Amino acid sequence: MKGQLLKQRYRIINELVGTGGMGQTYVAEDTQQPDNPTCVVKHLKPANEDPNFLITVKRLFKSEAEILEQLGKHDQIPQLRDYFEEDQEFYLVQEFIDGQPLSAELPLGKRWLESEVVSLLKNMLEILEFIHSQGVIHRDIKPDNIIRREKDGKLVLIDFGVVKQMRMQQATGVGQISMTVGIGTPGYMPIEQSKGKPRPSSDIYSLGMVAIQALTGLLPSQLREDEDGELIWRDQAEVKEELASVVTKMTRYHFKDRYQSASEVISDLKKLKESANAKESGYLPTRVIEEGGYKPTQVVETESDKPISRNKFLKWGVLGGGGAIGAVVLNKLLLTSSSTSTPIPTPNPTSNTFSFDVITVDSYGNQINQENKSAKYQTLDLGNGVELELVSIPGGEFLMGSPNSELGRYKHQEQQHRVTVPGFWLGKYPVTQAQWGAIMGNNPYTYPNNPYSFLGEKRPVQSVSWNDCVEFCQKLSQKLGKDISLPSEAQWEYACKAGTTTPFHFGETITTDLANYNSEYFRFANEPVVQSRRETTEVGIFPPNAFGLYDMHGNIQEWCLDQYHESYDGAPTDGSAWIDDANNHLLRRVLRGGSWNNLPRDCRSARRDSDLHGISFFGFRLVLRVGDS
């Protein structure tokens, strides 16, 4: 196709976007204009050669071209220069927009100023107001389809037209055409559009998703939803309530709850007051980190069911050093709601104890406390010189879940509730590749088509499913004559928190000196954004928690015994696994702890995740009942 001359006028330079099937898009030059200006040629190849079908396609093509010609009268929509038929194939020629897509201005982790997002919305809403007045719904608004024009910096909305629409259609009878699937891009496309029923508020939803991406630095696929399908995003952005309310209304799950027109959104945006003290979001300057001297203050826990915004949280300050030791109550002590409840007693050192230092940091990742502790442990002989250490976890009572004030929480999945946990033994580290091989006789990292190759005897075993882990526990139990299993979700969180009430057992945040996680794109609090390791690390190289457990945050996600439930409604309060025999359709099992490629918010102590029990991308650690020690 390169070099081909269409209509004896448009010479193809190269293929811009290869779509295959019914159409391609090319960059071409107009040889009949001075200086041979660049243009875009969209080429439609009807898939059905039935004469009646072609008549219908031709009629639709002409109608759509006329619409594009009308839309091109707007300064921020590409002009239609020509349209024609050649050899029963159809061509549109549009203005070439010299500039860069908005996606280039939205790298992962980059958050825009609130004022910049308001400007984006106002510019794009004016375009939407125009196209909707022409009876047109764009149906694919996303950063790649918004170009910042080089010559004047204006935003231009691209990718309208017949090629996109007709590529998604098929003949259903003689001369008949019907929509078969929803046009759009997952993540930016609302539910009604995915069902082939777009409306003007669908475009408003898509633009709202672009705004959320700009405010949070996250892709739509990285956002969570609540049980009603509503997006959870405010805790990931520094945004005033007024703008947050507008964007939230733009992106409501059901179209009837959204703005019904672009003019409605424009009207509400005009009511917003410009922030006089808006500051740059995104990476925290190194200078601030180096200054140090930050003295955290006590946070007052709110009972509001609404997540606290990052701005509001930082105005209050963060928990002090005492906040890292909290709501575990050992034996029969009463549970207290104070963030500085009775500290965990340290067992007297004996021949089967080990000592370690517990680190506490503030929201900047600066160390504010270091305390020496010790814990009981025992060693299991797996054979061939391979051993596995278990740490004694004292029984107690704690608040499972996260408080309403915690950054990054998922309120419908992390409701706080009181749980009493009997004592047990838990793996000091995640199960390693050497330990797995000693019992199972293989290493999953050597399986065919394994996407990971983080080999190392002291690295955690990773590519194992929940079913694989259960089999491992059964074999080890038979070998040693002990009751070994995966931990319950309650046991895991109780052991991870080890008496803390902060998001991480280290305190208000984590850093790459404390854990192995994705640190490149998004900070949890005020810690530095630095390059990630991008692979697993050997177990035990980071500081432990107050129980003497290592790698509870990051490195490898760990399977728990429980079936996954969306909320804690009806969950056991005795520390046992939540196995609902009446609901065997619940095939998802709980995952905890986050991994080397998870963002910090997904490595929190209370963070819940899940996957199908047969999926092989995770790791685990062992639990042993006290009676079997």
BAFIKE-21053 format. One record per residue (C-alpha): residue number from 1; residue in one letter; x, y, z. Coordinates in Angstrom, 1 decimal, m for minus. Layout:
BEGIN
NUM, a, X, Y, Z
...
***
This chain:
BEGIN
1, m, 0.0, 0.0, 0.0
2, k, 2.9, 2.4, 0.7
3, g, 3.4, 4.7, m2.3
4, q, 0.0, 3.9, m3.8
5, l, m1.8, 6.8, m5.3
6, l, m5.5, 7.0, m4.4
7, k, m8.0, 8.9, m6.6
8, q, m4.9, 10.0, m8.5
9, r, m4.2, 12.4, m5.7
10, y, m3.4, 11.0, m2.2
11, r, m0.1, 9.1, m2.0
12, i, 0.2, 6.7, 1.0
13, i, 3.3, 7.5, 3.1
14, n, 2.9, 4.8, 5.7
15, e, 0.3, 3.0, 7.8
16, l, m0.6, 4.9, 10.9
17, v, m2.8, 2.4, 12.7
18, g, m3.2, m1.1, 11.4
19, t, m6.7, m2.3, 12.3
20, g, m7.0, m5.3, 10.1
21, g, m10.3, m6.8, 9.0
22, m, m12.4, m4.1, 7.6
23, g, m10.1, m1.1, 7.6
24, q, m6.8, 0.6, 8.0
25, t, m5.6, 4.2, 8.6
26, y, m2.8, 5.7, 6.7
27, v, m0.7, 8.9, 6.6
28, a, m0.7, 10.3, 3.1
29, e, 0.2, 13.4, 1.2
30, d, m2.1, 15.5, m1.0
31, t, m0.3, 15.8, m4.3
32, q, m2.7, 18.3, m5.7
33, q, m2.1, 20.9, m3.0
34, p, 0.8, 23.3, m2.7
35, d, 3.6, 21.8, m0.6
36, n, 1.9, 18.4, m0.6
37, p, 0.3, 18.7, 2.9
38, t, 0.0, 15.7, 5.1
39, c, m3.4, 14.1, 5.6
40, v, m5.0, 11.1, 7.2
41, v, m6.7, 8.5, 5.0
42, k, m9.2, 6.0, 6.5
43, h, m9.8, 3.0, 4.4
44, l, m13.0, 0.9, 4.8
45, k, m13.1, m2.6, 3.3
46, p, m16.6, m4.1, 3.5
47, a, m16.5, m7.7, 4.6
48, n, m19.6, m8.7, 2.7
49, e, m19.7, m8.5, m1.1
50, d, m23.5, m8.9, m1.3
51, p, m24.7, m6.2, m3.7
52, n, m27.6, m5.2, m1.4
53, f, m25.2, m5.0, 1.5
54, l, m22.8, m2.8, m0.5
55, i, m25.7, m0.4, m1.4
56, t, m26.5, m0.1, 2.3
57, v, m22.8, 0.5, 3.2
58, k, m22.5, 3.1, 0.5
59, r, m25.5, 4.9, 1.9
60, l, m24.3, 4.8, 5.4
61, f, m20.8, 5.9, 4.3
62, k, m22.1, 9.0, 2.6
63, s, m24.3, 9.8, 5.5
64, e, m21.5, 9.5, 8.0
65, a, m19.1, 11.5, 5.8
66, e, m21.6, 14.3, 5.7
67, i, m21.7, 14.2, 9.5
68, l, m17.9, 14.3, 9.7
69, e, m17.9, 17.3, 7.3
70, q, m20.3, 19.1, 9.7
71, l, m18.3, 18.2, 12.8
72, g, m15.1, 19.4, 11.1
73, k, m16.4, 23.0, 11.3
74, h, m15.4, 23.0, 14.9
75, d, m11.8, 24.2, 15.4
76, q, m10.9, 21.3, 17.7
77, i, m12.2, 18.4, 15.5
78, p, m10.2, 17.4, 12.4
79, q, m11.7, 18.7, 9.1
80, l, m13.0, 16.2, 6.5
81, r, m11.1, 17.0, 3.3
82, d, m12.5, 14.4, 1.0
83, y, m14.4, 11.1, 0.7
84, f, m14.7, 8.8, m2.2
85, e, m15.3, 5.2, m3.4
86, e, m12.7, 3.3, m5.4
87, d, m13.0, m0.4, m6.5
88, q, m16.0, m0.9, m4.1
89, e, m13.8, 0.2, m1.2
90, f, m14.4, 3.5, 0.7
91, y, m12.0, 6.2, 1.7
92, l, m12.2, 9.2, 4.1
93, v, m9.5, 12.0, 4.0
94, q, m9.1, 14.1, 7.1
95, e, m6.9, 16.8, 8.3
96, f, m3.7, 15.6, 9.9
97, i, m3.2, 17.0, 13.5
98, d, 0.4, 17.6, 14.2
99, g, 0.8, 17.2, 18.0
100, q, 1.0, 14.5, 20.7
101, p, m1.7, 12.4, 22.3
102, l, m2.8, 13.3, 25.8
103, s, m1.6, 9.8, 26.9
104, a, 2.0, 11.2, 26.5
105, e, 1.2, 13.7, 29.2
106, l, m0.3, 11.1, 31.5
107, p, 2.5, 8.6, 32.4
108, l, 1.7, 6.2, 35.1
109, g, 2.2, 7.9, 38.5
110, k, 2.0, 11.5, 37.2
111, r, m0.8, 13.5, 38.8
112, w, m2.0, 16.8, 37.4
113, l, m2.8, 20.0, 39.2
114, e, m6.4, 20.4, 40.0
115, s, m6.5, 23.6, 37.9
116, e, m5.0, 21.6, 34.9
117, v, m7.8, 19.0, 35.2
118, v, m10.5, 21.8, 35.3
119, s, m9.0, 23.3, 32.2
120, l, m9.0, 19.9, 30.5
121, l, m12.6, 19.3, 31.4
122, k, m13.7, 22.7, 30.2
123, n, m12.0, 22.4, 26.9
124, m, m13.3, 18.9, 26.2
125, l, m16.8, 19.6, 27.4
126, e, m17.1, 22.4, 24.9
127, i, m16.3, 19.9, 22.2
128, l, m18.8, 17.4, 23.6
129, e, m21.5, 20.1, 23.8
130, f, m21.0, 20.7, 20.1
131, i, m20.9, 17.1, 18.8
132, h, m23.9, 16.2, 21.0
133, s, m25.8, 19.1, 19.5
134, q, m25.2, 17.5, 16.1
135, g, m26.7, 14.3, 17.3
136, v, m23.4, 12.5, 17.5
137, i, m21.9, 10.4, 20.3
138, h, m18.2, 9.9, 20.1
139, r, m18.1, 6.6, 22.0
140, d, m14.3, 6.3, 22.4
141, i, m13.0, 9.2, 24.4
142, k, m9.7, 8.3, 25.9
143, p, m6.2, 9.9, 26.2
144, d, m5.1, 8.4, 22.9
145, n, m7.9, 10.1, 21.1
146, i, m7.2, 13.6, 22.4
147, i, m4.3, 15.4, 20.7
148, r, m2.6, 18.5, 21.9
149, r, m2.1, 20.5, 18.7
150, e, 1.5, 21.7, 18.3
151, k, 0.8, 25.0, 16.7
152, d, m1.5, 26.4, 19.4
153, g, m1.6, 23.9, 22.3
154, k, m5.4, 23.3, 21.9
155, l, m6.9, 19.9, 22.5
156, v, m8.3, 18.2, 19.5
157, l, m10.7, 15.2, 19.6
158, i, m10.0, 12.6, 16.9
159, d, m11.2, 9.2, 15.7
160, f, m14.8, 9.9, 14.7
161, g, m16.6, 8.3, 11.8
162, v, m17.7, 5.6, 9.6
163, v, m14.6, 3.4, 9.7
164, k, m14.9, 2.8, 13.4
165, q, m18.7, 2.3, 13.4
166, m, m18.9, 0.1, 10.3
167, r, m16.0, m2.0, 11.5
168, m, m18.2, m3.0, 14.5
169, q, m21.2, m3.9, 12.3
170, q, m22.3, m6.9, 10.3
171, a, m25.1, m7.8, 7.9
172, t, m28.0, m9.5, 9.5
173, g, m30.0, m9.9, 6.3
174, v, m30.4, m8.5, 2.9
175, g, m29.7, m4.8, 3.1
176, q, m29.8, m4.8, 6.9
177, i, m27.1, m3.7, 9.3
178, s, m27.1, m3.9, 13.1
179, m, m24.7, m3.2, 15.9
180, t, m23.1, m6.4, 17.3
181, v, m20.9, m5.1, 20.1
182, g, m20.3, m1.8, 21.9
183, i, m17.7, 0.5, 20.4
184, g, m15.2, 1.8, 22.9
185, t, m12.2, 1.1, 25.1
186, p, m12.5, m1.0, 28.3
187, g, m11.9, 1.2, 31.4
188, y, m13.2, 4.3, 29.7
189, m, m16.4, 2.8, 28.5
190, p, m19.5, 2.8, 30.7
191, i, m21.7, m0.3, 31.2
192, e, m24.6, 0.8, 28.9
193, q, m22.1, 1.5, 26.0
194, s, m20.6, m2.0, 26.4
195, k, m24.1, m3.3, 25.7
196, g, m24.4, m1.3, 22.5
197, k, m26.6, 1.4, 24.0
198, p, m24.5, 4.6, 24.1
199, r, m26.0, 8.0, 25.0
200, p, m24.5, 11.5, 25.5
201, s, m23.8, 10.7, 29.2
202, s, m21.6, 7.8, 28.0
203, d, m19.2, 10.4, 26.5
204, i, m19.4, 12.3, 29.8
205, y, m18.4, 9.1, 31.7
206, s, m15.4, 8.5, 29.4
207, l, m14.2, 12.1, 29.9
208, g, m14.6, 11.7, 33.6
209, m, m12.4, 8.6, 33.5
210, v, m9.7, 10.7, 31.8
211, a, m10.0, 13.3, 34.5
212, i, m9.7, 10.6, 37.2
213, q, m6.6, 9.3, 35.5
214, a, m5.1, 12.8, 35.5
215, l, m5.9, 13.3, 39.2
216, t, m4.7, 9.9, 40.5
217, g, m1.9, 9.0, 38.1
218, l, m3.6, 5.6, 37.8
219, l, m5.0, 3.7, 34.8
220, p, m8.8, 2.9, 34.9
221, s, m7.8, m0.8, 35.3
222, q, m6.0, 0.0, 38.6
223, l, m9.1, 1.5, 40.2
224, r, m11.4, m0.5, 42.5
225, e, m15.2, m0.5, 42.6
226, d, m17.5, m0.8, 45.5
227, e, m20.3, m3.3, 45.8
228, d, m22.6, m1.0, 43.8
229, g, m20.1, m0.7, 40.9
230, e, m19.1, 2.9, 41.9
231, l, m15.5, 3.8, 41.4
232, i, m13.2, 4.2, 44.4
233, w, m10.7, 6.9, 43.5
234, r, m10.9, 10.0, 45.9
235, d, m8.4, 8.6, 48.3
236, q, m5.8, 8.4, 45.5
237, a, m6.0, 12.1, 44.6
238, e, m5.3, 15.5, 46.1
239, v, m8.6, 17.1, 45.0
240, k, m11.0, 19.5, 46.6
241, e, m14.5, 18.2, 47.4
242, e, m16.2, 20.5, 44.8
243, l, m14.2, 19.1, 41.9
244, a, m14.3, 15.6, 43.2
245, s, m18.1, 15.7, 43.4
246, v, m18.3, 16.9, 39.7
247, v, m16.0, 14.1, 38.5
248, t, m17.8, 11.5, 40.6
249, k, m21.1, 12.5, 39.1
250, m, m19.6, 12.3, 35.6
251, t, m18.6, 8.7, 36.3
252, r, m21.5, 7.2, 38.2
253, y, m22.2, 3.6, 37.3
254, h, m25.8, 4.1, 36.1
255, f, m26.3, 6.7, 33.3
256, k, m29.4, 8.1, 35.1
257, d, m27.2, 9.2, 38.0
258, r, m24.8, 11.1, 35.8
259, y, m24.9, 14.5, 34.2
260, q, m27.2, 14.3, 31.2
261, s, m25.5, 16.9, 29.1
262, a, m22.1, 18.5, 28.8
263, s, m23.7, 21.9, 29.5
264, e, m24.7, 20.7, 33.0
265, v, m21.1, 19.8, 33.8
266, i, m19.8, 23.1, 32.4
267, s, m22.3, 25.0, 34.6
268, d, m21.1, 23.2, 37.7
269, l, m17.4, 23.7, 36.8
270, k, m18.0, 27.4, 36.5
271, k, m19.1, 27.4, 40.2
272, l, m15.8, 26.1, 41.3
273, k, m13.5, 28.6, 43.0
274, e, m9.9, 28.6, 41.8
275, s, m7.5, 27.4, 44.4
276, a, m5.1, 30.1, 45.5
277, n, m2.7, 27.6, 47.1
278, a, m2.8, 24.8, 44.6
279, k, 0.5, 22.9, 44.6
280, e, 2.1, 20.5, 42.2
281, s, 1.0, 16.9, 42.7
282, g, 3.3, 14.0, 41.8
283, y, 6.8, 13.2, 42.9
284, l, 7.9, 14.8, 46.2
285, p, 11.1, 16.8, 45.8
286, t, 14.2, 15.1, 47.2
287, r, 14.9, 18.4, 49.2
288, v, 11.8, 17.8, 51.3
289, i, 12.9, 14.2, 52.1
290, e, 16.4, 15.4, 53.0
291, e, 15.3, 18.1, 55.4
292, g, 13.9, 15.7, 57.9
293, g, 13.0, 17.0, 61.3
294, y, 9.4, 16.1, 60.7
295, k, 7.5, 15.5, 63.9
296, p, 4.3, 13.5, 63.4
297, t, 1.2, 14.4, 65.4
298, q, m1.6, 12.2, 66.7
299, v, m4.5, 11.5, 64.3
300, v, m8.0, 11.6, 65.6
301, e, m9.9, 8.6, 64.3
302, t, m13.2, 9.5, 62.5
303, e, m16.3, 7.5, 62.5
304, s, m17.4, 8.8, 59.1
305, d, m17.9, 6.1, 56.6
306, k, m16.4, 8.3, 53.9
307, p, m12.8, 7.8, 53.1
308, i, m10.6, 10.7, 54.1
309, s, m8.9, 12.5, 51.2
310, r, m5.1, 12.7, 51.0
311, n, m5.2, 16.5, 51.5
312, k, m7.3, 16.3, 54.6
313, f, m5.2, 13.5, 56.0
314, l, m2.0, 15.4, 55.6
315, k, m3.5, 18.5, 57.3
316, w, m4.2, 16.4, 60.3
317, g, m0.8, 14.8, 60.3
318, v, 0.0, 11.2, 60.9
319, l, 0.2, 8.8, 63.8
320, g, 3.2, 9.2, 66.1
321, g, 5.6, 6.4, 67.0
322, g, 3.3, 5.0, 69.6
323, g, 0.7, 4.5, 66.9
324, a, 2.6, 1.6, 65.5
325, i, 1.8, m0.6, 68.5
326, g, m1.9, m0.9, 68.9
327, a, m5.0, m2.9, 69.3
328, v, m3.8, m6.5, 70.0
329, v, m4.9, m7.6, 73.4
330, l, m3.2, m10.7, 74.6
331, n, m4.8, m13.4, 76.7
332, k, m7.9, m11.9, 78.4
333, l, m7.0, m8.2, 78.3
334, l, m9.9, m6.0, 77.1
335, l, m9.7, m4.5, 73.6
336, t, m9.1, m0.8, 73.6
337, s, m9.8, 1.6, 70.7
338, s, m6.7, 3.7, 71.5
339, s, m4.0, 3.6, 68.9
340, t, m1.5, 3.0, 71.8
341, s, m3.0, 0.0, 73.6
342, t, m1.1, m2.4, 75.8
343, p, 2.2, m3.4, 74.0
344, i, 2.9, m7.0, 73.2
345, p, 5.0, m8.6, 75.9
346, t, 8.3, m9.9, 74.8
347, p, 9.0, m13.6, 75.8
348, n, 11.9, m14.3, 78.0
349, p, 14.9, m15.4, 75.8
350, t, 15.5, m19.1, 75.9
351, s, 17.4, m21.6, 73.8
352, n, 14.6, m21.5, 71.2
353, t, 14.2, m17.7, 70.9
354, f, 15.8, m15.3, 68.4
355, s, 16.3, m11.5, 68.8
356, f, 15.5, m8.9, 66.2
357, d, 14.9, m5.1, 65.8
358, v, 11.5, m3.7, 65.0
359, i, 11.5, m0.5, 62.9
360, t, 8.8, 2.2, 63.0
361, v, 8.7, 5.0, 60.4
362, d, 6.6, 8.2, 59.8
363, s, 4.7, 9.1, 56.7
364, y, 8.0, 10.2, 55.0
365, g, 9.6, 6.9, 55.6
366, n, 11.9, 8.4, 58.2
367, q, 12.7, 6.0, 61.1
368, i, 11.2, 7.3, 64.3
369, n, 11.7, 4.3, 66.6
370, q, 13.7, 1.1, 66.9
371, e, 13.0, m1.6, 69.5
372, n, 14.8, m4.9, 70.2
373, k, 12.5, m7.9, 70.7
374, s, 12.7, m11.6, 70.7
375, a, 10.3, m14.5, 69.8
376, k, 10.0, m18.2, 70.2
377, y, 10.6, m20.4, 67.1
378, q, 10.9, m24.0, 66.1
379, t, 12.5, m25.7, 63.1
380, l, 10.9, m28.3, 60.9
381, d, 13.3, m30.7, 59.1
382, l, 12.1, m31.1, 55.5
383, g, 14.9, m33.5, 54.5
384, n, 18.1, m33.2, 52.4
385, g, 19.4, m30.5, 54.7
386, v, 16.4, m28.2, 54.1
387, e, 14.7, m26.7, 57.2
388, l, 11.7, m24.4, 57.7
389, e, 11.3, m22.1, 60.7
390, l, 8.0, m21.3, 62.4
391, v, 7.5, m18.5, 64.9
392, s, 5.2, m18.6, 67.9
393, i, 2.3, m16.2, 67.5
394, p, 0.6, m15.5, 70.9
395, g, m3.2, m15.6, 71.0
396, g, m5.1, m12.3, 71.4
397, e, m7.9, m10.1, 70.2
398, f, m7.7, m7.4, 67.5
399, l, m9.6, m5.2, 65.1
400, m, m9.6, m6.9, 61.8
401, g, m10.0, m4.6, 58.8
402, s, m9.0, m0.9, 58.5
403, p, m10.3, 2.3, 60.1
404, n, m12.2, 4.8, 58.0
405, s, m9.3, 7.2, 58.1
406, e, m6.8, 4.8, 56.5
407, l, m5.5, 5.9, 53.1
408, g, m6.1, 3.6, 50.2
409, r, m8.7, 1.4, 52.0
410, y, m11.6, m0.3, 50.3
411, k, m14.4, 0.4, 52.7
412, h, m16.8, m2.4, 51.6
413, q, m14.0, m5.0, 51.9
414, e, m12.2, m3.9, 55.0
415, q, m14.9, m3.2, 57.6
416, q, m13.4, m3.3, 61.1
417, h, m14.7, m6.1, 63.4
418, r, m13.4, m7.7, 66.5
419, v, m11.7, m11.1, 66.2
420, t, m10.2, m13.4, 68.8
421, v, m7.4, m15.5, 67.6
422, p, m5.9, m18.5, 69.5
423, g, m2.2, m18.9, 69.5
424, f, m0.5, m20.7, 66.6
425, w, 2.8, m21.1, 64.8
426, l, 3.4, m19.3, 61.5
427, g, 6.2, m19.5, 58.9
428, k, 8.9, m17.0, 59.7
429, y, 9.2, m16.5, 55.9
430, p, 7.2, m17.3, 52.8
431, v, 7.9, m20.9, 51.6
432, t, 11.1, m20.8, 49.5
433, q, 11.9, m22.6, 46.3
434, a, 14.3, m24.9, 48.2
435, q, 11.6, m25.8, 50.7
436, w, 9.1, m26.4, 47.9
437, g, 11.5, m28.6, 46.1
438, a, 12.3, m30.7, 49.2
439, i, 8.7, m31.7, 49.6
440, m, 7.3, m31.6, 46.0
441, g, 10.4, m32.6, 44.1
442, n, 10.2, m29.8, 41.6
443, n, 10.4, m26.0, 41.1
444, p, 7.5, m24.3, 39.5
445, y, 9.9, m21.7, 38.0
446, t, 11.0, m24.4, 35.6
447, y, 7.5, m25.2, 34.3
448, p, 7.0, m24.5, 30.6
449, n, 5.6, m21.0, 29.7
450, n, 6.3, m19.6, 33.1
451, p, 6.4, m15.8, 32.7
452, y, 8.8, m15.4, 35.7
453, s, 12.3, m16.6, 36.0
454, f, 13.3, m15.4, 39.5
455, l, 15.3, m18.5, 40.4
456, g, 17.0, m18.8, 43.8
457, e, 16.8, m21.3, 46.6
458, k, 16.2, m18.6, 49.1
459, r, 13.7, m16.7, 47.0
460, p, 10.0, m17.4, 47.7
461, v, 8.3, m20.0, 45.6
462, q, 5.9, m18.1, 43.4
463, s, 4.2, m19.8, 40.5
464, v, 1.9, m22.0, 42.7
465, s, m1.8, m22.2, 42.9
466, w, m4.0, m22.5, 46.0
467, n, m4.5, m26.1, 45.1
468, d, m0.7, m26.7, 44.9
469, c, m0.2, m25.1, 48.3
470, v, m2.9, m27.4, 49.8
471, e, m1.1, m30.4, 48.3
472, f, 2.2, m29.2, 49.8
473, c, 0.6, m28.9, 53.2
474, q, m0.9, m32.3, 53.0
475, k, 2.4, m33.9, 52.0
476, l, 4.3, m32.1, 54.7
477, s, 1.7, m33.0, 57.4
478, q, 2.0, m36.7, 56.4
479, k, 5.8, m36.6, 56.4
480, l, 6.0, m35.0, 59.9
481, g, 2.8, m36.2, 61.5
482, k, 1.6, m32.6, 62.2
483, d, m1.4, m30.5, 61.3
484, i, 0.0, m28.1, 58.8
485, s, m2.1, m25.9, 56.6
486, l, m2.5, m22.5, 55.0
487, p, m3.3, m19.7, 57.5
488, s, m6.8, m18.4, 57.8
489, e, m7.3, m14.8, 56.6
490, a, m7.8, m13.7, 60.2
491, q, m4.6, m15.4, 61.4
492, w, m2.6, m13.8, 58.5
493, e, m3.8, m10.3, 59.3
494, y, m3.4, m10.7, 63.0
495, a, 0.1, m11.9, 62.5
496, c, 1.0, m9.2, 60.0
497, k, m0.3, m6.3, 62.2
498, a, 1.5, m7.7, 65.3
499, g, m0.2, m5.2, 67.5
500, t, m0.1, m2.2, 65.1
501, t, m3.0, m0.1, 63.9
502, t, m1.2, 1.7, 61.2
503, p, m1.5, 0.8, 57.5
504, f, 1.7, m1.2, 57.6
505, h, 3.4, m2.9, 60.6
506, f, 6.3, m0.5, 59.9
507, g, 4.0, 2.5, 60.5
508, e, 2.4, 5.1, 58.2
509, t, 4.1, 3.9, 55.0
510, i, 6.7, 1.6, 53.5
511, t, 9.9, 2.3, 51.6
512, t, 12.3, 0.2, 49.5
513, d, 14.5, m0.2, 52.6
514, l, 11.7, m2.0, 54.3
515, a, 9.9, m4.0, 51.7
516, n, 10.0, m5.2, 48.0
517, y, 7.1, m3.6, 46.1
518, n, 6.3, m1.3, 43.1
519, s, 7.8, 2.0, 44.2
520, e, 8.1, 3.7, 40.9
521, y, 4.8, 5.2, 40.1
522, f, 2.8, 6.1, 43.1
523, r, 3.6, 6.9, 46.7
524, f, 1.3, 5.9, 49.6
525, a, 2.0, 8.9, 51.9
526, n, 5.1, 11.1, 51.6
527, e, 7.8, 8.5, 51.1
528, p, 10.2, 9.0, 48.1
529, v, 9.3, 7.5, 44.7
530, v, 12.3, 5.5, 43.5
531, q, 13.1, 2.7, 41.1
532, s, 11.6, m0.7, 42.0
533, r, 13.5, m4.0, 42.1
534, r, 11.1, m5.5, 39.6
535, e, 11.6, m9.1, 40.8
536, t, 11.4, m11.1, 44.0
537, t, 14.1, m11.0, 46.5
538, e, 15.5, m13.6, 48.9
539, v, 13.3, m13.9, 52.0
540, g, 14.3, m12.3, 55.3
541, i, 16.4, m9.4, 53.9
542, f, 14.1, m6.7, 55.2
543, p, 13.2, m5.9, 58.9
544, p, 10.6, m8.1, 60.6
545, n, 7.5, m7.1, 62.5
546, a, 6.9, m7.2, 66.2
547, f, 6.2, m11.0, 66.1
548, g, 9.4, m11.7, 64.2
549, l, 7.8, m12.4, 60.8
550, y, 9.5, m11.3, 57.6
551, d, 8.2, m10.3, 54.2
552, m, 4.6, m9.6, 55.3
553, h, 4.5, m6.6, 53.0
554, g, 5.4, m7.1, 49.4
555, n, 7.8, m9.6, 47.7
556, i, 5.1, m12.3, 47.1
557, q, 1.3, m12.4, 47.6
558, e, 0.4, m15.2, 49.9
559, w, m2.6, m17.6, 49.7
560, c, m4.9, m18.0, 52.7
561, l, m7.2, m20.9, 53.3
562, d, m10.5, m18.9, 53.1
563, q, m12.9, m18.7, 50.3
564, y, m13.1, m15.0, 49.2
565, h, m16.1, m13.0, 50.3
566, e, m16.6, m9.4, 49.1
567, s, m17.2, m8.2, 52.7
568, y, m16.8, m9.4, 56.2
569, d, m20.5, m9.7, 56.8
570, g, m21.0, m13.1, 58.4
571, a, m17.3, m13.8, 58.8
572, p, m16.1, m15.9, 61.7
573, t, m14.9, m14.0, 64.8
574, d, m12.8, m16.9, 66.3
575, g, m9.8, m16.7, 63.9
576, s, m10.9, m19.7, 61.8
577, a, m11.0, m19.8, 58.0
578, w, m14.2, m18.8, 56.4
579, i, m15.2, m21.9, 54.4
580, d, m18.8, m21.9, 53.3
581, d, m19.7, m25.4, 52.3
582, a, m23.1, m24.2, 51.0
583, n, m21.4, m21.9, 48.5
584, n, m19.0, m24.2, 46.7
585, h, m19.3, m21.9, 43.7
586, l, m17.0, m19.5, 45.5
587, l, m13.9, m20.5, 43.6
588, r, m11.8, m17.5, 44.6
589, r, m9.4, m17.8, 47.5
590, v, m8.0, m15.1, 49.6
591, l, m4.6, m13.5, 48.9
592, r, m2.7, m11.2, 51.3
593, g, 0.4, m9.1, 51.6
594, g, 1.0, m7.7, 48.1
595, s, 4.0, m8.5, 46.0
596, w, 7.1, m7.1, 44.2
597, n, 4.9, m5.6, 41.5
598, n, 2.1, m4.2, 43.7
599, l, 1.6, m0.6, 44.5
600, p, 2.1, 0.3, 48.2
601, r, m1.7, 0.6, 48.9
602, d, m2.1, m3.0, 47.9
603, c, 0.6, m4.1, 50.4
604, r, m1.2, m2.8, 53.5
605, s, m1.8, m5.0, 56.5
606, a, m5.6, m5.0, 55.9
607, r, m5.6, m5.2, 52.1
608, r, m7.6, m8.1, 50.8
609, d, m7.2, m9.7, 47.3
610, s, m8.2, m12.9, 45.7
611, d, m7.9, m15.1, 42.6
612, l, m9.2, m18.4, 41.3
613, h, m7.8, m21.3, 43.3
614, g, m6.2, m22.8, 40.2
615, i, m4.2, m19.7, 39.2
616, s, m0.4, m20.2, 39.6
617, f, 1.2, m16.8, 40.2
618, f, 1.4, m16.6, 44.0
619, g, 3.2, m17.9, 47.1
620, f, 2.3, m18.9, 50.7
621, r, 3.5, m19.5, 54.2
622, l, 2.6, m22.3, 56.6
623, v, 0.6, m22.4, 59.8
624, l, 0.9, m25.0, 62.6
625, r, m1.5, m25.5, 65.5
626, v, m0.1, m24.9, 68.9
627, g, m1.1, m28.4, 70.0
628, d, 1.1, m29.8, 67.3
629, s, 4.3, m28.0, 68.3
***
